[in-house]
Amino acid sequence: MKKRERLELIKTIVLENAIETQNDLVKLLENEGLKATQATISRDINEIGIVKVPASDGRYIYGLSKEKATQEQDSFRRAENAVKSVSENTAGLEHLLHIDVIPGNSYLIKRFLLERFGQLIFSLIADDDSLLLILKDPKDSEQIRQEIKSLLAD
């Protein structure tokens, strides 16, 4: 597993579980088929911006720092303003989407799409002002298409 994928998996697990210790996180990662040392997980936690936050029952669990959550919201807002159009493939290849963006913003949109839909994406090819999104399964294309179009509607 690549580092980026590992970081995404850690982030997902932390957001979906009440985790009190790094060892608990290591065990959950092992359940997902990822073997990593506690030291590696500790470095990843710092890189992602995961901190201890109070849970509703008074315990402290891992969660995203407010700064990191704010950065992600800012990233979403910038993505909203960068997408110009989404072209659907009409040749029966529903798993392909072409996205036009304001020049210089394709990396931002690529990151946004990978963060939001990484597990559904087979490949994402970007140049300066457009992206070609190739999905693993055509059935997921409508969900992603609607999400991207909602960026344009706001």
C-alpha beads as a LAMMPS data file, in Angstrom:
LAMMPS data file: protein, C-alpha beads

154 atoms
153 bonds

1 atom types
1 bond types

-500.0 500.0 xlo xhi
-500.0 500.0 ylo yhi
-500.0 500.0 zlo zhi

Masses

1 110.0

Atoms # bond

1 1 1 0.000 0.000 0.000
2 1 1 1.307 3.435 -0.915
3 1 1 1.763 6.102 1.743
4 1 1 -1.071 8.270 0.412
5 1 1 -3.437 5.285 0.538
6 1 1 -2.271 4.458 4.065
7 1 1 -2.894 8.046 5.185
8 1 1 -6.395 7.998 3.667
9 1 1 -7.151 4.681 5.364
10 1 1 -5.970 6.026 8.733
11 1 1 -8.065 9.161 8.297
12 1 1 -11.149 7.109 7.392
13 1 1 -10.697 4.747 10.343
14 1 1 -10.223 7.640 12.770
15 1 1 -13.341 9.398 11.500
16 1 1 -15.451 6.218 11.701
17 1 1 -14.238 4.817 15.054
18 1 1 -13.740 6.017 18.630
19 1 1 -10.015 5.290 18.972
20 1 1 -8.275 6.004 22.261
21 1 1 -4.719 4.758 21.617
22 1 1 -2.298 4.344 18.748
23 1 1 -2.225 0.610 19.494
24 1 1 -6.001 0.499 18.946
25 1 1 -5.445 2.188 15.597
26 1 1 -2.670 -0.283 14.694
27 1 1 -5.080 -3.178 15.417
28 1 1 -7.836 -1.632 13.277
29 1 1 -5.349 -1.141 10.448
30 1 1 -4.297 -4.796 10.756
31 1 1 -7.973 -5.760 10.436
32 1 1 -7.920 -3.886 7.104
33 1 1 -4.845 -5.846 5.992
34 1 1 -2.270 -3.147 6.719
35 1 1 0.679 -3.998 8.945
36 1 1 2.461 -0.913 10.270
37 1 1 4.515 -0.155 13.333
38 1 1 3.326 2.157 16.073
39 1 1 6.186 4.535 15.164
40 1 1 4.972 4.755 11.543
41 1 1 1.403 5.348 12.703
42 1 1 2.620 8.069 15.073
43 1 1 4.341 9.900 12.193
44 1 1 1.262 9.474 9.994
45 1 1 -1.007 10.855 12.723
46 1 1 1.141 13.976 12.924
47 1 1 1.209 14.397 9.151
48 1 1 -2.558 14.023 8.803
49 1 1 -3.257 16.419 11.674
50 1 1 -5.005 13.946 13.948
51 1 1 -5.253 15.004 17.601
52 1 1 -7.021 13.832 20.753
53 1 1 -10.496 15.359 21.037
54 1 1 -13.124 15.000 23.776
55 1 1 -15.804 12.397 23.081
56 1 1 -19.399 12.776 24.232
57 1 1 -18.811 10.266 27.047
58 1 1 -15.866 12.228 28.503
59 1 1 -13.094 10.072 27.042
60 1 1 -10.493 11.468 24.672
61 1 1 -10.330 9.905 21.230
62 1 1 -8.487 10.617 18.003
63 1 1 -10.076 13.088 15.581
64 1 1 -9.082 15.711 13.025
65 1 1 -7.739 18.945 14.407
66 1 1 -9.938 22.010 13.824
67 1 1 -7.104 23.487 11.760
68 1 1 -7.063 20.428 9.472
69 1 1 -10.871 20.419 9.186
70 1 1 -10.773 24.129 8.304
71 1 1 -8.101 23.456 5.665
72 1 1 -10.332 20.782 4.111
73 1 1 -13.317 23.156 4.075
74 1 1 -11.140 25.840 2.439
75 1 1 -9.954 23.294 -0.110
76 1 1 -13.592 22.441 -0.920
77 1 1 -14.439 26.142 -1.359
78 1 1 -11.490 26.640 -3.727
79 1 1 -12.563 23.534 -5.653
80 1 1 -16.074 24.982 -6.015
81 1 1 -14.676 28.003 -7.833
82 1 1 -12.230 26.105 -10.034
83 1 1 -14.553 23.722 -11.945
84 1 1 -15.863 25.140 -15.220
85 1 1 -17.716 22.129 -16.666
86 1 1 -18.146 18.362 -16.594
87 1 1 -18.516 16.478 -19.866
88 1 1 -20.122 13.075 -19.817
89 1 1 -19.009 10.511 -22.339
90 1 1 -21.833 9.776 -24.747
91 1 1 -20.140 6.818 -26.443
92 1 1 -21.376 4.317 -23.851
93 1 1 -18.309 4.635 -21.654
94 1 1 -20.033 5.787 -18.481
95 1 1 -16.894 5.311 -16.401
96 1 1 -15.151 8.289 -18.078
97 1 1 -15.660 11.920 -17.074
98 1 1 -13.887 14.954 -18.513
99 1 1 -13.644 17.946 -16.200
100 1 1 -12.669 21.427 -17.393
101 1 1 -11.155 23.665 -14.729
102 1 1 -9.727 27.149 -14.526
103 1 1 -6.097 26.849 -15.688
104 1 1 -3.696 26.043 -12.885
105 1 1 -6.360 24.433 -10.676
106 1 1 -6.320 20.827 -11.858
107 1 1 -4.088 19.689 -8.971
108 1 1 -6.563 21.138 -6.455
109 1 1 -9.507 19.369 -8.105
110 1 1 -7.499 16.155 -8.435
111 1 1 -6.723 16.198 -4.711
112 1 1 -10.365 16.967 -3.895
113 1 1 -11.601 14.049 -6.038
114 1 1 -9.026 11.627 -4.636
115 1 1 -9.892 12.617 -1.055
116 1 1 -13.623 12.345 -1.688
117 1 1 -13.785 9.343 -4.057
118 1 1 -10.338 7.707 -3.986
119 1 1 -11.687 4.179 -3.513
120 1 1 -13.932 4.520 -6.590
121 1 1 -11.280 5.908 -8.955
122 1 1 -9.229 3.714 -11.273
123 1 1 -7.155 6.592 -12.639
124 1 1 -7.192 10.359 -12.725
125 1 1 -5.172 12.150 -15.391
126 1 1 -4.681 15.889 -15.044
127 1 1 -3.091 18.624 -17.114
128 1 1 -3.175 22.369 -16.497
129 1 1 -6.855 22.975 -17.264
130 1 1 -8.638 19.612 -17.406
131 1 1 -8.898 16.181 -15.854
132 1 1 -9.879 12.783 -17.197
133 1 1 -11.504 10.718 -14.470
134 1 1 -11.648 6.959 -15.031
135 1 1 -13.824 5.088 -12.558
136 1 1 -13.425 1.469 -11.488
137 1 1 -17.129 0.782 -11.897
138 1 1 -19.529 2.630 -14.233
139 1 1 -22.301 2.405 -11.600
140 1 1 -20.416 4.993 -9.490
141 1 1 -20.285 7.570 -12.271
142 1 1 -23.664 9.134 -11.510
143 1 1 -22.777 9.753 -7.847
144 1 1 -19.507 11.474 -8.756
145 1 1 -21.034 13.347 -11.693
146 1 1 -23.744 14.781 -9.439
147 1 1 -21.204 15.764 -6.763
148 1 1 -19.063 17.611 -9.297
149 1 1 -22.101 19.270 -10.866
150 1 1 -23.191 20.427 -7.408
151 1 1 -19.926 22.356 -7.260
152 1 1 -21.036 24.236 -10.361
153 1 1 -24.534 24.935 -9.036
154 1 1 -23.356 26.832 -5.943

Bonds

1 1 1 2
2 1 2 3
3 1 3 4
4 1 4 5
5 1 5 6
6 1 6 7
7 1 7 8
8 1 8 9
9 1 9 10
10 1 10 11
11 1 11 12
12 1 12 13
13 1 13 14
14 1 14 15
15 1 15 16
16 1 16 17
17 1 17 18
18 1 18 19
19 1 19 20
20 1 20 21
21 1 21 22
22 1 22 23
23 1 23 24
24 1 24 25
25 1 25 26
26 1 26 27
27 1 27 28
28 1 28 29
29 1 29 30
30 1 30 31
31 1 31 32
32 1 32 33
33 1 33 34
34 1 34 35
35 1 35 36
36 1 36 37
37 1 37 38
38 1 38 39
39 1 39 40
40 1 40 41
41 1 41 42
42 1 42 43
43 1 43 44
44 1 44 45
45 1 45 46
46 1 46 47
47 1 47 48
48 1 48 49
49 1 49 50
50 1 50 51
51 1 51 52
52 1 52 53
53 1 53 54
54 1 54 55
55 1 55 56
56 1 56 57
57 1 57 58
58 1 58 59
59 1 59 60
60 1 60 61
61 1 61 62
62 1 62 63
63 1 63 64
64 1 64 65
65 1 65 66
66 1 66 67
67 1 67 68
68 1 68 69
69 1 69 70
70 1 70 71
71 1 71 72
72 1 72 73
73 1 73 74
74 1 74 75
75 1 75 76
76 1 76 77
77 1 77 78
78 1 78 79
79 1 79 80
80 1 80 81
81 1 81 82
82 1 82 83
83 1 83 84
84 1 84 85
85 1 85 86
86 1 86 87
87 1 87 88
88 1 88 89
89 1 89 90
90 1 90 91
91 1 91 92
92 1 92 93
93 1 93 94
94 1 94 95
95 1 95 96
96 1 96 97
97 1 97 98
98 1 98 99
99 1 99 100
100 1 100 101
101 1 101 102
102 1 102 103
103 1 103 104
104 1 104 105
105 1 105 106
106 1 106 107
107 1 107 108
108 1 108 109
109 1 109 110
110 1 110 111
111 1 111 112
112 1 112 113
113 1 113 114
114 1 114 115
115 1 115 116
116 1 116 117
117 1 117 118
118 1 118 119
119 1 119 120
120 1 120 121
121 1 121 122
122 1 122 123
123 1 123 124
124 1 124 125
125 1 125 126
126 1 126 127
127 1 127 128
128 1 128 129
129 1 129 130
130 1 130 131
131 1 131 132
132 1 132 133
133 1 133 134
134 1 134 135
135 1 135 136
136 1 136 137
137 1 137 138
138 1 138 139
139 1 139 140
140 1 140 141
141 1 141 142
142 1 142 143
143 1 143 144
144 1 144 145
145 1 145 146
146 1 146 147
147 1 147 148
148 1 148 149
149 1 149 150
150 1 150 151
151 1 151 152
152 1 152 153
153 1 153 154
